[in-house]
């Protein structure tokens, strides 16, 4: 051990053999999809299970609206009313038929945006959340950079072909969807099959059915967003969950997207299982150290793996010098390797043991009860 300076690093390699996990068939050597670009990503880990030209910049059409939706949700204004501008109602393409001057909840606009792909709803959202379409587009690009969408640029909130400077990649759109799916409200909206919204200017409510046919075609589907323009062709983002595995599929310029998404999901569910590489709770490094409290993980670490990969995980624990703080603090990290390649790092926490409260004996308990009945305070 190196005792120089303040940092003491304990490195321990422990190979995790994952037993008790059902092992399925090995991953297919290859599969074919009709899309120009495609990707299949596991939600929790971000591991790519399949890809085809996933990093080429392409037009993305209305799957743009995933970003528009999540920014609206995160604005905290979902229950506020929006006054629809004339500019919003003049937006071309798919529409939820908003009227100039009508007042509608931002929440209802987001449902119309995601379920019916309303371009008018996209502009109304942009004006309400960003102050203007231009201000909202700036927010879109800022959030894209924060998420790590390095090959993406937004020029509008809807995805229409009104700019050559509006593009993304299959990989970047999977990153965006992974980010959005961590939001409970987004998950609910993206997975809704039918929604009823008030229509103040008519005697009937708006009833919207989701354009995402996978919600009825494929039983494991949990959400997604469709898209189409003359230049982008058919684009589709969808999500699906089976057992403890959640997947994200993206296709760009795909004439057979419904079937391709189902094929990617079936391939993923068949050939991968979620391996619990690190369980939640106390960590036993197998070696004595000078921590007087305990080391633990706040959450389990799961990773999708093929049958062949199940025995190839190992973990290195790297610990800092034991802290003096009595409260919870990060004590180091668990470095997770698959086939000797670093795939992730998880923080290890330290919590010093709290002194146990002195237990009162039966005599003390009975004494307190007797005095309490007499109305005598035991604390003087």
DAPE-V557253 format. One record per helix or strand of 2 or more residues. SS is the DSSP state (h for helix, s for strand). FROM is the first residue (numbers start at 1). TO is the last residue. If there is no record, write none. Layout:
<<SS	FROM	TO> <SS	FROM	TO>>
This chain:
<<s	11	16> <s	37	42> <s	48	52> <h	61	74> <s	81	83> <h	86	89> <s	103	105> <h	106	116> <h	119	130> <h	133	147> <s	167	168> <h	170	180> <h	184	190> <s	194	197> <s	206	209> <h	214	217> <s	221	229> <s	233	242> <s	245	252> <h	257	271> <s	273	278> <s	281	282> <s	294	297> <s	301	305> <h	307	309> <s	313	319> <s	329	338> <s	341	351> <h	362	374>>
